[in-house]
Amino acid sequence: MDLFPSAIVREADRVAMEELGIPGVVLMENAANRVLEIILKDISPERVTILTGPGNNGGDGHALARLLATKKIDTTTISTVPGDKLSPDARTNFNISGKCDLSVVFSVDLENHQISDILNSSDLIVDALLGTGSRGNPRGEIARLIQLVTSCGVPVLSIDIPSGIDPDTGEVFSPCIRADITVSMLVAKTGLLVIPAAENVGKLHVVDIGVPVKKIFHSNPRAFSIDREFCSTRLPARAMSIHKGQRGCVLIAGGSGNYRGATVLAAMGALRAGSGLVLSLGDREVEMALGSVLPEAISLPFPESTDLSYGENLIQEALKWSSKAGCCLIGPGFGRSEEKTEALSLFWRTWKGPVLVDADGLHALSLMDRSFIQGRPDSVITPHEGEAARLLKVPVETVSNNRLATARELASRWGVCVLKGPLSIIDDGESTAIVEEGNPCLSVPGSGDILSGIISCFLAGGCDIFDA
């Protein structure tokens, strides 16, 4: 699914009206019809309350009220502004509602308990308050209605976006509608599939409103979402005659005895994903644990004694396998110390070929001098939000509320970024993918180590770095 920024969507609306000659009231009518179809199919309510704002989103709501009335569904519209304060096309639908003797009341004339009584007597609340042009915290009557909606337990359907989210960044403002269903017109807006806003979207429907999308959308999408079907088309083809030497070799470097499980899990991820060979270079305690759990992995314990520094020892031993290893994974079980930071710096600058940095390796990366350490075109980093905040030296809240921008910034500095979390984001500085799959079961220790092993397997097997 392609995801577009709101500015492009608004430009598409302009093109549809001015260049294709489709009147705005026709677009509203089409939008209302699509919403009506979903309401009748998924909910079948007897009583609906529609909350309308001053813009075209509110116009969709007024058109919907009239269509619901034709289906003999009891409908009340609560408008946040009088008719003369509406956008021109929205005013047209508002005026039609008046001529049809539909029930329209104004929120400024009602006390909180009166509005709550209307809401709680409904089977469905339709949120037509704010559209894609809204930014920042909702204010005034719109904010009051949103707060009253959040305190009742009636299902909510949002038209285009849940009021109170940023349609481009996925940021959630206060107050904000938490919808059960969101019906997005023309195309999906980028923020609808970005956490935290995605948690307020509910079930997402993207509907056609009679505009030829290919005719008016000339810009590339800001991002695209990927699912199992998409990924299956990117998996490398395997010949029947393939042998393990053709599946790629992963080298896991720098495991320490204090965190031996992380190395084992990363190796397991690489092997289960289909790596032909996994080499683990680390402390002796790690290699003993690895051999007992994954006998198919090859353990390469450090020499007992050496005059070299830890980093020099690590890269010297790793380079012995550079002609065989198609990818090096560094970070799981690495540990945190000054010598480990120095080792990561040396490895980052010396290792030739794809490298994936995760876990403690990301901590070391955050301590390295950016003027001394440059990004690599063949590197992958896989931070969660806390690690991303450390890399960018910003509060975690900044990352949480700006996941798209964070992934793009990290990619521009370090290489392909996998920003982990619900609806994980992959960014290479030019393209952005959002992973539709996943669930809370992944929020457990070790899942990130396994993920880094899986990605390393595909890198070692020759996949394009973004696809991997």
C-alpha positions in Angstrom: 0.0 0.0 0.0 1.4 3.4 -1.0 1.2 6.2 1.6 1.1 9.8 0.6 1.7 13.1 2.5 -1.3 15.3 3.1 0.1 18.1 0.9 0.0 15.8 -2.2 -3.5 14.7 -1.3 -4.7 18.3 -1.1 -3.0 19.0 -4.4 -4.8 16.0 -5.9 -8.1 17.4 -4.7 -7.3 20.7 -6.4 -6.5 19.0 -9.6 -9.7 16.9 -9.5 -11.8 20.1 -9.1 -10.0 22.6 -11.2 -8.4 20.6 -14.0 -10.7 17.6 -14.2 -13.8 19.7 -13.4 -15.1 17.5 -10.6 -17.1 19.7 -8.2 -16.1 19.6 -4.6 -19.7 18.7 -3.6 -19.5 15.7 -5.9 -16.3 14.5 -4.2 -18.1 14.9 -0.8 -21.1 13.0 -2.1 -18.9 10.2 -3.3 -17.0 10.1 0.0 -20.2 10.0 2.0 -21.5 7.1 -0.2 -18.3 5.1 0.5 -18.6 5.7 4.2 -22.3 4.7 4.1 -21.5 1.4 2.5 -19.0 0.6 5.2 -21.4 1.6 8.0 -24.2 -0.6 6.5 -21.9 -3.5 6.0 -19.8 -3.5 9.2 -22.1 -1.9 11.8 -25.8 -1.5 10.8 -26.6 1.1 13.5 -30.1 2.3 14.3 -28.9 5.7 15.6 -25.8 7.7 14.5 -24.3 10.9 15.8 -22.1 12.9 13.4 -19.6 15.4 14.6 -18.7 18.0 12.0 -16.0 20.6 11.8 -15.7 23.8 9.7 -13.8 22.3 6.7 -14.5 19.9 3.9 -14.2 16.9 6.3 -17.3 18.4 8.0 -18.9 18.7 4.6 -18.5 14.9 4.1 -20.3 14.5 7.5 -23.2 16.7 6.4 -23.6 14.7 3.2 -23.4 11.5 5.1 -26.3 12.6 7.4 -28.6 13.0 4.4 -27.6 9.6 3.0 -28.2 7.9 6.4 -31.7 9.5 6.5 -32.5 7.8 3.2 -31.8 4.5 4.9 -34.2 5.5 7.7 -31.3 5.6 10.3 -32.0 8.1 13.1 -29.2 10.7 12.7 -28.1 13.8 14.7 -25.4 16.1 13.5 -23.5 18.2 16.1 -21.7 21.1 14.3 -18.9 23.0 15.9 -19.6 26.1 13.8 -22.7 27.9 12.3 -23.3 27.4 8.6 -21.8 30.7 7.5 -18.4 29.7 9.0 -18.2 26.5 6.9 -16.1 26.1 3.8 -18.1 26.8 0.6 -18.7 23.2 -0.4 -19.4 22.1 3.2 -21.9 25.0 3.5 -23.8 23.6 0.4 -24.3 20.2 2.1 -25.1 22.0 5.4 -27.8 24.0 3.7 -29.2 20.8 2.0 -29.5 19.2 5.4 -31.6 22.2 6.6 -33.9 21.9 3.7 -34.3 18.2 4.4 -35.3 18.9 8.0 -32.4 16.9 9.3 -31.5 17.2 13.0 -28.5 19.6 13.2 -27.5 21.2 16.5 -24.6 23.4 17.5 -22.2 22.4 20.2 -21.9 25.9 21.6 -25.6 25.8 22.5 -25.2 22.6 24.5 -23.8 21.7 27.9 -21.4 18.8 28.3 -24.1 16.6 29.8 -26.4 17.3 26.9 -23.8 16.3 24.4 -22.9 13.2 26.4 -26.5 12.2 26.4 -26.7 12.4 22.6 -23.4 10.5 22.2 -24.3 7.7 24.7 -27.7 7.2 23.1 -26.0 6.4 19.7 -24.9 3.1 18.2 -22.2 4.9 16.2 -20.3 8.2 16.4 -18.9 9.6 13.1 -15.9 11.8 13.5 -15.9 14.4 10.7 -14.2 17.2 12.7 -10.7 17.6 11.3 -9.1 16.7 8.0 -5.7 16.4 6.5 -4.9 20.1 6.9 -5.1 20.1 10.7 -2.0 20.4 12.8 -1.3 20.7 16.5 -3.6 20.2 19.5 -7.3 20.5 18.7 -8.8 23.6 20.3 -12.2 25.1 21.2 -15.4 23.3 20.5 -13.6 20.6 18.5 -11.4 19.8 21.5 -14.4 19.7 23.8 -16.3 17.2 21.5 -13.2 15.0 21.2 -12.9 14.9 25.0 -16.5 14.0 25.4 -16.2 11.2 22.8 -13.2 9.7 24.6 -15.2 9.4 27.8 -18.1 7.4 26.3 -17.9 3.8 25.1 -19.7 4.2 21.7 -17.9 2.9 18.6 -16.3 5.7 16.4 -15.8 5.9 12.7 -13.4 8.6 11.5 -13.7 10.1 8.0 -10.2 10.4 6.4 -8.2 10.6 9.6 -9.0 10.4 13.4 -9.2 14.0 14.5 -6.1 14.9 16.5 -3.4 13.0 14.7 -0.8 14.4 12.3 -1.5 12.8 9.0 2.1 13.0 7.9 4.2 12.2 10.9 1.9 9.9 12.9 2.2 12.1 15.9 -0.8 12.1 18.3 -2.0 15.4 19.7 -4.2 16.0 22.7 -7.1 15.4 22.8 -7.4 12.8 20.0 -10.1 10.6 18.7 -9.4 6.8 19.0 -11.4 5.4 16.1 -12.6 1.8 15.6 -12.8 2.4 11.9 -11.1 5.0 9.7 -12.2 5.5 6.1 -9.4 7.2 4.1 -10.3 8.9 0.8 -8.3 8.3 -2.4 -5.2 7.0 -0.8 -3.8 6.2 2.6 -2.2 9.2 4.4 1.3 8.5 5.7 0.6 9.0 9.4 -2.2 6.4 9.4 0.4 3.5 9.5 2.9 5.2 11.8 3.0 4.6 15.5 1.6 6.2 17.7 -1.2 7.5 15.4 -1.7 4.0 14.0 -3.1 2.9 17.3 -5.9 5.4 16.9 -6.9 4.3 13.4 -8.6 1.0 14.1 -9.6 -0.9 10.9 -8.4 1.1 7.9 -10.4 1.3 4.7 -9.0 3.2 1.7 -11.8 4.0 -0.7 -12.3 5.4 -4.2 -14.3 8.6 -4.5 -14.5 8.7 -8.3 -11.2 10.3 -9.0 -8.6 8.5 -11.3 -5.7 8.3 -8.9 -3.1 7.5 -11.6 -4.2 10.7 -13.4 -3.6 13.1 -10.6 -0.9 11.5 -8.4 2.3 12.3 -10.1 4.6 12.4 -7.0 6.1 9.3 -5.4 4.6 8.2 -2.2 6.3 9.2 1.1 6.4 5.5 2.1 4.8 2.2 1.4 3.7 -0.6 3.6 4.8 -4.2 3.2 3.1 -7.5 4.1 3.8 -11.2 3.8 2.8 -11.2 0.1 5.2 -8.4 -0.7 8.1 -10.0 1.1 7.5 -13.4 -0.6 8.3 -11.7 -3.9 11.6 -10.5 -2.6 12.9 -13.8 -1.2 15.9 -15.1 -3.1 15.2 -18.0 -5.4 16.7 -21.3 -4.4 17.6 -23.9 -7.0 16.9 -27.6 -6.2 20.7 -28.3 -6.5 21.7 -25.6 -4.0 24.2 -26.6 -1.3 25.2 -24.9 2.0 28.2 -23.2 0.4 25.8 -21.2 -1.8 23.6 -20.0 0.9 26.0 -17.4 2.4 28.1 -17.2 5.5 27.4 -15.0 8.5 30.2 -14.0 10.9 29.0 -12.9 14.4 31.8 -10.9 16.0 32.5 -9.9 19.6 30.3 -12.0 21.9 31.1 -11.7 25.6 30.6 -14.2 28.5 28.3 -11.8 30.3 25.7 -11.9 27.5 26.3 -15.2 25.9 22.6 -15.8 25.2 22.4 -12.9 22.8 25.0 -14.4 20.5 23.4 -17.7 20.6 20.0 -16.2 19.6 21.5 -14.2 16.8 23.2 -17.3 15.4 19.9 -19.2 15.7 18.1 -16.5 13.7 20.7 -16.7 10.9 20.5 -20.5 10.8 16.7 -20.7 10.9 16.5 -18.2 8.1 18.6 -20.4 5.9 22.2 -19.3 6.3 24.6 -21.9 5.0 27.3 -21.2 7.6 27.4 -19.3 10.8 30.7 -18.4 12.4 30.8 -17.0 15.9 33.9 -15.1 17.1 33.8 -14.3 20.8 34.9 -15.1 24.3 35.4 -18.7 25.2 32.4 -18.8 27.5 30.2 -17.8 24.5 31.6 -20.4 22.2 31.1 -23.1 24.8 27.4 -22.1 25.2 26.9 -21.9 21.4 28.3 -25.4 20.8 25.9 -27.0 23.3 22.8 -25.2 21.9 23.6 -24.9 18.1 26.1 -27.6 17.1 25.7 -26.6 13.5 27.3 -23.2 14.2 31.1 -22.9 14.1 32.7 -21.5 17.2 35.9 -19.4 16.9 37.1 -18.5 20.5 39.6 -15.7 20.9 43.2 -16.8 21.6 44.0 -17.2 25.3 46.6 -14.5 25.3 47.8 -11.8 22.9 49.7 -8.5 22.9 47.0 -6.9 20.7 44.2 -4.7 22.0 40.7 -6.2 22.1 39.7 -4.3 18.9 42.9 -5.3 17.0 42.5 -8.9 18.1 38.8 -8.9 17.0 39.5 -7.5 13.5 42.6 -9.6 13.0 40.7 -12.8 13.7 37.6 -11.7 11.7 39.7 -10.8 8.7 40.8 -14.4 8.4 37.3 -15.2 7.4 36.6 -12.1 5.3 36.8 -14.1 2.0 34.1 -16.5 3.2 31.7 -14.3 5.3 29.2 -12.4 3.2 28.1 -10.3 6.2 29.4 -9.5 9.6 27.0 -9.0 12.6 28.4 -7.1 15.5 26.6 -6.0 18.7 24.5 -8.9 20.2 26.2 -9.8 23.5 29.0 -7.3 22.8 29.1 -5.6 26.1 29.7 -2.0 26.9 33.2 -0.6 27.7 35.7 1.8 26.3 37.6 -1.1 24.7 34.4 -2.3 23.0 33.7 1.2 21.6 37.3 1.3 20.2 36.8 -2.2 18.8 33.6 -1.1 17.0 35.3 1.9 15.6 38.1 -0.1 14.2 35.7 -2.7 12.8 33.5 -0.1 11.2 36.4 1.4 9.4 38.2 -1.8 8.5 35.7 -4.6 7.6 35.0 -4.8 3.9 31.5 -6.0 3.0 28.1 -5.7 4.5 28.0 -5.1 8.3 25.0 -5.1 10.6 25.2 -3.3 14.0 22.7 -4.0 16.7 22.3 -3.9 20.5 25.5 -3.0 22.3 27.1 -2.2 19.0 24.6 0.7 18.7 25.6 1.9 22.1 29.3 2.0 20.9 28.2 3.7 17.7 26.5 6.5 19.7 29.8 7.2 21.5 31.9 7.5 18.4 33.0 10.8 16.9 30.8 11.6 13.9 33.5 13.7 12.3 35.8 10.6 12.4 33.3 7.9 11.6 31.3 8.2 8.4 28.3 6.2 7.2 28.7 3.2 5.0 26.6 2.3 1.9 26.7 -1.4 2.9 25.7 -1.1 6.6 22.5 -1.8 8.5 21.5 -0.6 11.9 18.6 -2.0 13.8 17.8 0.3 16.8 14.7 0.4 19.0 13.4 3.8 20.0 15.8 4.1 23.0 18.8 3.2 20.9 17.7 5.6 18.2 17.4 8.4 20.7 20.9 7.7 22.0 22.3 7.7 18.4 20.6 11.1 17.7 21.1 12.5 21.2 17.5 13.4 21.6 14.8 12.4 24.1 13.0 9.1 23.5 9.7 11.0 23.3 11.1 12.9 20.2 11.7 9.6 18.5 8.4 8.1 19.6 6.5 11.0 18.1 8.6 11.3 14.9 9.4 7.8 13.9 9.4 8.5 10.1 11.8 11.4 10.4 13.9 9.5 12.9 14.4 6.6 10.6 15.3 8.9 7.7 17.8 10.8 9.8 19.5 7.6 11.0 19.7 6.3 7.5 21.3 9.5 6.2 24.0 9.1 8.9 24.7 5.4 9.2 23.2 3.3 6.5 19.9 1.4 6.1 17.9 1.8 9.3 15.4 -0.6 10.7 13.6 1.3 13.4 12.1 -1.5 15.5 8.8 -1.4 17.3 5.1 -1.8 16.3 4.9 -1.2 12.6 8.7 -1.2 12.2 10.2 1.2 9.7 12.9 0.5 7.1 14.6 3.5 5.5 17.7 3.8 3.3 17.6 7.6 3.0 15.5 7.5 -0.2 12.7 4.9 0.3 10.7 4.1 3.4 8.9 0.8 4.1 6.5 0.2 7.0 6.0 -3.4 8.1 2.3 -4.2 8.5 3.0 -7.5 10.3 4.0 -8.0 14.0 2.3 -8.1 17.4 3.0 -7.6 21.1 4.4 -11.1 21.4 7.7 -9.7 19.9 8.2 -7.4 22.9 10.3 -9.9 24.8 14.1 -10.3 25.4 16.0 -11.8 22.5 13.6 -11.0 19.6 16.0 -8.2 18.4 18.9 -10.6 18.5 17.1 -13.1 16.4 16.0 -10.4 14.0 19.6 -9.2 13.5 20.6 -12.8 12.7 17.8 -13.2 10.1 18.7 -9.9 8.4 22.4 -11.0 8.3 21.4 -14.2 6.7 19.8 -12.4 3.8 22.6 -10.0 3.5 25.1 -12.8 3.4 23.0 -14.6 0.8 23.3 -11.7 -1.6 20.0 -9.9 -1.2 19.8 -6.2 -1.9 20.5 -4.4 1.3 17.1 -2.7 1.5 15.2 -5.9 0.7 17.3 -7.8 3.3 
